[in-house]
């Protein structure tokens, strides 16, 4: 886990931002804060918690990170929840509900002493959402943090999840239009990146060149890259279709790099589908990377000419933020949290189809001066909006709001 102190970030965000965090945290000194999700490896939630927990502790809070453990059957159910909350038609059977509730109940026996004594409990996404009902002697405030775009959920799935989260003290969404009607305050907190992490720190050119050699990529030809889990909502097959639409008029290479998360049972299947579609092209590189390949991902993003994130649904898209921080224009799906980051013609382009993606790729490659101009704007936009200090400040503000009795108001931080 990240062991950097907050002081290390002053050179990136400035001393005023760090001082402000310290002032806020002084009012929360010693507060017991517990975050719960379902994996410590893979996915944006785990990446955020890897820096959020140690920085909360550095500020004088008593923060910890717990996970809900389960077998394949449980993760198959929670993947169905995930798909259904993003709008896919999913049949939720009594046996699925039983697997889910029994698994969370088994975890509750282990976690109850920690959770019931905490001042603040943050439950991330649907996987551990049932925990609150299983902790009747709660001391502190419980917040459901939804990282998913639930703006148009499949009704049966949302009906079940809503019952699990309605009695929380508050919920957090990444964007206003993600929120659903719930009988408690709703907070808006966008995700962020750690600029000093292995995935985002500056790299020497020799290290970048070494990664290109390892995978057989030609540094003198444009590199188009999508970094994401192998997930149908990330639309890797649509990215390949867009690349093939470029034809031989663009002498570029396509990299699809990523891996899976321990709570995503569909990843291997999607990876095989991508390999099948890419087969026969010596310009498409499909890379299955381990969850800790952070420096490799960093090098691939820095070596890329254009970053693609053609998601069909997206809660936020940390890979978009990472690419923009590295000064890269992003061609992203016109969905979810990508819209918060990619502003047409300014920090990249939003597209609705493979044809639209191909059009924008071709346009940028024909105007290389725009690549640099858009990349500069993108990096500045991340500096102002999507670095971890802003994210941490909003968590502290939320907790202070509870401490000062503001829970009866709808607050957007």
C-alpha positions as CSV (number, residue, x, y, z in Angstrom):
1,X,0.0,0.0,0.0
2,X,1.1,3.6,-0.7
3,X,3.3,4.8,2.2
4,X,3.9,8.4,1.0
5,X,3.0,11.2,3.4
6,X,0.8,14.1,2.3
7,X,3.9,16.4,2.4
8,X,5.2,14.5,-0.7
9,X,2.4,16.0,-2.8
10,X,3.2,19.7,-2.1
11,X,5.4,19.9,-5.2
12,X,2.4,18.8,-7.3
13,X,-0.6,20.5,-5.7
14,X,1.0,23.3,-3.7
15,X,1.4,24.0,0.0
16,X,-2.0,25.7,0.3
17,X,-3.9,22.6,-0.7
18,X,-2.0,20.4,1.8
19,X,-2.5,23.0,4.6
20,X,-6.2,23.0,3.9
21,X,-6.4,19.3,4.3
22,X,-4.5,19.4,7.6
23,X,-6.8,22.0,9.0
24,X,-9.9,20.0,8.0
25,X,-8.4,16.8,9.5
26,X,-7.6,18.5,12.8
27,X,-11.3,18.4,13.5
28,X,-11.4,14.7,12.9
29,X,-8.3,13.6,14.8
30,X,-8.5,10.0,15.9
31,X,-11.8,9.3,14.1
32,X,-12.2,5.6,13.3
33,X,-12.9,5.2,9.5
34,X,-13.4,1.9,7.8
35,X,-13.7,1.3,4.0
36,X,-15.1,-1.9,2.7
37,X,-15.1,-3.3,-0.8
38,X,-14.6,-6.7,-2.4
39,X,-11.1,-6.7,-3.8
40,X,-7.6,-5.3,-3.1
41,X,-6.4,-6.0,-6.6
42,X,-7.7,-4.7,-9.9
43,X,-10.2,-2.0,-10.7
44,X,-10.5,1.7,-9.9
45,X,-11.9,1.3,-6.4
46,X,-8.9,-0.7,-5.2
47,X,-6.6,1.9,-6.7
48,X,-8.3,4.7,-4.9
49,X,-8.3,2.9,-1.6
50,X,-4.6,2.1,-1.9
51,X,-3.8,5.8,-1.5
52,X,-6.8,7.0,0.4
53,X,-6.3,4.9,3.5
54,X,-2.7,5.8,4.2
55,X,-3.3,9.5,3.6
56,X,-6.2,9.5,6.0
57,X,-3.9,7.9,8.6
58,X,-1.2,10.5,7.8
59,X,-3.7,13.2,8.6
60,X,-4.3,11.8,12.1
61,X,-7.5,9.7,11.4
62,X,-7.6,6.0,12.3
63,X,-8.5,4.5,8.9
64,X,-8.5,0.9,7.8
65,X,-9.6,-1.2,4.7
66,X,-11.6,-4.4,4.9
67,X,-12.8,-6.7,2.1
68,X,-15.7,-9.0,1.6
69,X,-14.4,-12.4,0.6
70,X,-16.4,-14.9,-1.4
71,X,-16.3,-17.9,-3.8
72,X,-17.0,-17.8,-7.5
73,X,-20.7,-18.2,-7.1
74,X,-20.8,-15.0,-5.0
75,X,-18.8,-13.0,-7.5
76,X,-21.0,-14.3,-10.3
77,X,-24.0,-12.8,-8.5
78,X,-22.3,-9.5,-7.8
79,X,-21.2,-9.2,-11.4
80,X,-24.9,-9.7,-12.3
81,X,-25.7,-6.8,-9.9
82,X,-23.0,-4.7,-11.6
83,X,-24.4,-5.4,-15.1
84,X,-28.0,-4.9,-14.0
85,X,-27.2,-1.6,-12.3
86,X,-25.7,-0.4,-15.6
87,X,-28.9,-1.3,-17.4
88,X,-28.4,-4.8,-18.7
89,X,-31.5,-7.1,-18.3
90,X,-30.6,-9.5,-15.5
91,X,-32.8,-12.1,-13.9
92,X,-32.3,-12.1,-10.2
93,X,-33.3,-15.5,-8.8
94,X,-34.0,-16.5,-5.1
95,X,-30.9,-18.8,-5.3
96,X,-28.7,-15.8,-6.4
97,X,-30.0,-13.7,-3.5
98,X,-29.4,-16.5,-1.1
99,X,-25.7,-16.9,-2.2
100,X,-25.2,-13.2,-1.9
101,X,-26.8,-12.8,1.5
102,X,-25.2,-15.9,3.0
103,X,-21.7,-14.8,1.8
104,X,-22.0,-11.3,3.2
105,X,-23.4,-12.7,6.4
106,X,-20.4,-15.0,6.8
107,X,-18.2,-11.9,6.3
108,X,-20.2,-9.9,8.8
109,X,-19.3,-12.4,11.6
110,X,-15.7,-11.5,11.0
111,X,-16.2,-7.7,10.4
112,X,-18.9,-6.8,12.9
113,X,-16.6,-5.8,15.8
114,X,-14.6,-3.5,13.5
115,X,-17.6,-1.9,11.7
116,X,-19.9,-1.4,14.8
117,X,-17.2,0.5,16.6
118,X,-16.2,2.8,13.7
119,X,-17.2,6.5,13.6
120,X,-17.5,6.3,9.8
121,X,-18.1,3.3,7.5
122,X,-17.8,3.6,3.7
123,X,-19.3,0.6,1.9
124,X,-18.2,0.6,-1.8
125,X,-20.6,-0.6,-4.5
126,X,-23.2,-3.4,-4.2
127,X,-20.9,-6.3,-3.2
128,X,-20.8,-5.5,0.6
129,X,-24.0,-3.4,0.7
130,X,-25.9,-6.0,2.8
131,X,-23.5,-5.5,5.7
132,X,-25.4,-2.6,7.3
133,X,-28.4,-4.8,8.0
134,X,-26.2,-7.3,9.7
135,X,-24.6,-4.7,12.1
136,X,-27.5,-3.7,14.4
137,X,-25.4,-2.0,17.1
138,X,-23.8,0.6,14.9
139,X,-22.0,3.5,16.6
140,X,-21.1,5.7,13.6
141,X,-22.4,6.9,10.3
142,X,-22.6,4.5,7.3
143,X,-22.3,5.8,3.8
144,X,-22.8,3.8,0.6
145,X,-20.3,4.8,-2.0
146,X,-21.6,3.8,-5.5
147,X,-18.9,4.0,-8.2
148,X,-21.3,2.7,-10.9
149,X,-23.4,4.6,-13.4
150,X,-26.9,3.7,-12.0
151,X,-28.8,6.3,-13.9
152,X,-30.8,3.7,-15.8
153,X,-30.6,0.5,-13.8
154,X,-32.6,-2.7,-14.6
155,X,-35.6,-2.4,-12.4
156,X,-35.5,-5.8,-10.7
157,X,-31.8,-5.4,-9.7
158,X,-32.2,-1.8,-8.5
159,X,-35.3,-2.7,-6.5
160,X,-33.2,-5.3,-4.5
161,X,-30.2,-3.1,-4.1
162,X,-32.3,-0.1,-3.1
163,X,-33.7,-2.1,-0.2
164,X,-30.1,-2.8,1.0
165,X,-28.9,0.8,0.9
166,X,-32.0,2.9,1.7
167,X,-31.3,2.9,5.4
168,X,-27.7,4.1,5.1
169,X,-27.1,7.5,6.5
170,X,-25.9,8.9,3.1
171,X,-24.7,7.8,-0.3
172,X,-22.0,9.1,-2.6
173,X,-22.2,9.1,-6.4
174,X,-19.6,10.2,-9.0
175,X,-21.9,12.5,-10.9
176,X,-25.3,14.1,-10.2
177,X,-27.2,12.2,-12.9
178,X,-25.9,8.9,-11.6
179,X,-27.9,9.3,-8.4
180,X,-31.2,7.5,-7.7
181,X,-34.1,8.5,-5.4
182,X,-33.1,7.5,-1.9
183,X,-34.4,8.6,1.5
184,X,-31.1,10.1,2.7
185,X,-28.6,12.8,1.7
186,X,-26.6,12.2,-1.5
187,X,-23.1,13.5,-2.0
188,X,-21.3,14.0,-5.3
189,X,-17.6,13.1,-5.2
190,X,-15.7,12.5,-8.4
191,X,-12.9,10.0,-8.3
192,X,-9.2,11.0,-8.7
193,X,-5.7,9.7,-9.3
194,X,-2.5,9.7,-7.3
195,X,0.0,11.7,-9.4
196,X,3.0,10.1,-7.5
197,X,1.9,6.5,-7.8
198,X,3.9,4.0,-9.9
199,X,1.2,4.3,-12.6
200,X,1.4,8.1,-12.8
201,X,4.9,9.2,-11.8
202,X,7.4,10.5,-14.4
203,X,9.4,7.8,-16.1
204,X,12.8,7.9,-17.8
205,X,12.7,7.5,-21.6
206,X,14.9,4.4,-21.3
207,X,12.2,2.6,-19.3
208,X,9.5,3.6,-21.7
209,X,11.6,2.3,-24.7
210,X,12.3,-0.9,-22.8
211,X,8.6,-1.6,-22.5
212,X,8.1,-1.0,-26.2
213,X,10.8,-3.4,-27.1
214,X,9.4,-6.0,-24.7
215,X,6.1,-6.1,-26.6
216,X,7.5,-5.5,-30.1
217,X,6.0,-2.1,-30.6
218,X,7.6,0.3,-33.1
219,X,8.3,3.7,-31.5
220,X,8.4,5.5,-34.9
221,X,4.8,4.6,-35.7
222,X,1.7,6.1,-33.9
223,X,0.5,4.0,-31.0
224,X,-3.2,3.9,-30.1
225,X,-3.9,2.5,-26.7
226,X,-6.8,1.4,-24.6
227,X,-6.0,0.4,-21.0
228,X,-8.9,-1.3,-19.2
229,X,-10.1,-4.5,-17.7
230,X,-11.3,-7.0,-20.3
231,X,-15.0,-6.2,-19.8
232,X,-17.8,-5.9,-22.4
233,X,-18.7,-2.5,-21.0
234,X,-15.3,-1.2,-22.0
235,X,-16.1,-2.3,-25.6
236,X,-12.6,-3.7,-26.7
237,X,-14.3,-5.3,-29.7
238,X,-15.6,-1.9,-30.8
239,X,-12.1,-0.4,-30.4
240,X,-10.7,-3.1,-32.8
241,X,-13.5,-2.4,-35.2
242,X,-12.6,1.3,-35.2
243,X,-9.0,0.5,-35.8
244,X,-9.8,-1.7,-38.7
245,X,-11.9,1.1,-40.2
246,X,-8.6,3.2,-40.5
247,X,-7.4,0.7,-43.1
248,X,-3.9,1.0,-44.4
249,X,-4.2,4.8,-44.8
250,X,-3.0,5.1,-41.2
251,X,0.2,3.2,-40.4
252,X,-0.6,2.9,-36.7
253,X,-0.5,0.2,-34.0
254,X,-3.3,-0.7,-31.6
255,X,-2.6,-1.8,-28.0
256,X,-5.4,-3.3,-25.9
257,X,-3.8,-3.8,-22.5
258,X,-5.3,-4.7,-19.2
259,X,-6.3,-7.6,-16.9
260,X,-9.0,-8.6,-14.6
261,X,-10.1,-8.0,-11.1
262,X,-10.6,-10.7,-8.5
263,X,-14.3,-9.9,-8.2
264,X,-14.9,-10.0,-12.0
265,X,-15.5,-13.6,-13.2
266,X,-16.1,-12.6,-16.9
267,X,-12.7,-11.1,-17.6
268,X,-11.0,-14.2,-19.0
269,X,-13.9,-14.9,-21.3
270,X,-13.8,-11.4,-22.8
271,X,-10.0,-11.6,-23.1
272,X,-10.4,-14.7,-25.3
273,X,-13.0,-13.0,-27.4
274,X,-10.6,-10.1,-28.0
275,X,-7.8,-12.4,-29.0
276,X,-10.1,-14.2,-31.5
277,X,-11.1,-10.9,-33.2
278,X,-7.6,-9.5,-33.2
279,X,-6.1,-12.7,-34.7
280,X,-4.3,-12.3,-38.0
281,X,-3.3,-8.7,-37.5
282,X,0.3,-7.9,-36.8
283,X,-0.6,-4.3,-35.8
284,X,-3.0,-5.2,-32.9
285,X,-1.3,-6.1,-29.6
286,X,-3.5,-7.7,-26.9
287,X,-1.7,-7.7,-23.6
288,X,-3.0,-9.4,-20.5
289,X,-1.2,-7.7,-17.6
290,X,-1.1,-8.6,-13.9
291,X,-2.9,-6.2,-11.6
292,X,0.4,-4.8,-10.3
293,X,1.8,-3.9,-13.7
294,X,1.6,-0.2,-12.9
295,X,4.9,0.9,-14.4
296,X,4.2,-1.0,-17.6
297,X,0.8,0.7,-17.9
298,X,2.5,4.0,-17.2
299,X,5.1,3.5,-19.9
300,X,2.5,2.3,-22.5
301,X,0.4,5.5,-21.8
302,X,3.4,7.8,-22.1
303,X,4.5,6.1,-25.3
304,X,1.1,6.4,-26.9
305,X,0.1,9.0,-29.4
306,X,-3.6,8.8,-28.6
307,X,-5.5,7.1,-25.7
308,X,-8.9,5.5,-26.4
309,X,-11.5,4.6,-23.8
310,X,-14.5,3.7,-25.9
311,X,-16.7,2.5,-23.0
312,X,-20.4,1.7,-23.4
313,X,-21.0,2.4,-19.7
314,X,-18.5,4.0,-17.3
315,X,-18.8,5.1,-13.8
316,X,-15.9,7.5,-14.2
317,X,-12.9,6.0,-16.0
318,X,-9.6,6.5,-14.1
319,X,-7.6,5.4,-17.1
320,X,-9.0,8.6,-18.8
321,X,-7.7,10.7,-16.0
322,X,-4.3,8.9,-16.0
323,X,-3.9,9.5,-19.8
324,X,-4.8,13.2,-19.5
325,X,-2.4,13.7,-16.7
326,X,0.3,12.4,-19.0
327,X,-0.7,15.0,-21.6
328,X,-2.5,12.7,-24.0
329,X,-5.7,13.4,-26.0
330,X,-8.4,10.9,-25.2
331,X,-11.0,9.6,-27.5
332,X,-13.7,8.3,-25.1
333,X,-17.2,6.9,-25.2
334,X,-19.9,9.5,-24.8
335,X,-21.1,8.0,-21.5
336,X,-21.0,8.4,-17.8
337,X,-18.0,9.9,-16.0
338,X,-16.0,10.1,-19.2
339,X,-18.1,13.2,-20.1
340,X,-16.9,14.8,-16.9
341,X,-13.3,14.6,-18.2
342,X,-13.3,14.7,-22.0
343,X,-14.6,18.0,-23.4
344,X,-14.9,17.9,-27.2
345,X,-12.1,19.6,-29.1
346,X,-10.5,20.7,-25.8
347,X,-9.3,17.7,-23.8
348,X,-10.2,15.0,-26.4
349,X,-13.2,13.8,-28.2
350,X,-16.4,12.0,-27.3
351,X,-17.7,9.4,-29.7
352,X,-20.8,7.2,-30.0
353,X,-19.6,4.5,-32.4
354,X,-16.6,2.8,-33.9
355,X,-17.0,5.0,-37.0
356,X,-16.9,8.1,-34.9
357,X,-13.7,6.8,-33.1
358,X,-12.0,6.1,-36.4
359,X,-12.9,9.6,-37.7
360,X,-11.4,11.3,-34.7
361,X,-8.3,9.1,-34.7
362,X,-7.7,9.9,-38.3
363,X,-8.3,13.7,-37.7
364,X,-5.8,13.8,-34.9
365,X,-3.1,11.9,-36.7
366,X,-3.4,14.3,-39.7
367,X,-3.0,17.3,-37.4
368,X,-0.1,16.4,-35.0
369,X,0.0,19.9,-33.6
370,X,-3.5,19.4,-32.1
371,X,-2.3,16.3,-30.3
372,X,0.1,18.4,-28.2
373,X,-2.3,21.3,-27.8
374,X,-5.2,19.0,-26.5
375,X,-2.8,17.1,-24.4
376,X,-1.6,20.2,-22.6
377,X,-5.2,21.3,-21.8
378,X,-6.0,17.8,-20.6
379,X,-3.1,17.7,-18.1
380,X,-4.1,21.1,-16.7
381,X,-7.7,20.0,-16.4
382,X,-6.7,17.0,-14.3
383,X,-4.4,19.2,-12.1
384,X,-7.4,21.5,-11.3
385,X,-10.1,18.8,-10.9
386,X,-9.0,15.2,-10.5
387,X,-6.0,14.9,-8.2
388,X,-6.3,13.0,-4.9
389,X,-6.0,16.1,-2.7
390,X,-9.4,17.4,-4.0
391,X,-10.9,13.9,-3.5
392,X,-9.5,13.6,0.1
393,X,-10.8,17.1,0.9
394,X,-14.3,16.2,-0.1
395,X,-14.3,13.0,2.1
396,X,-13.1,15.1,5.1
397,X,-15.8,17.7,4.4
398,X,-18.5,15.0,4.3
399,X,-17.4,13.5,7.6
400,X,-17.2,17.0,9.2
401,X,-20.7,17.6,7.9
402,X,-22.0,14.6,9.9
403,X,-20.0,15.6,13.0
404,X,-21.7,19.0,12.9
405,X,-25.2,17.7,12.4
406,X,-25.7,18.5,8.7
407,X,-27.0,15.1,7.7
408,X,-30.5,16.4,7.2
409,X,-29.4,18.5,4.3
410,X,-28.6,17.4,0.8
411,X,-25.0,18.4,0.3
412,X,-22.9,18.3,-2.9
413,X,-19.2,18.6,-2.2
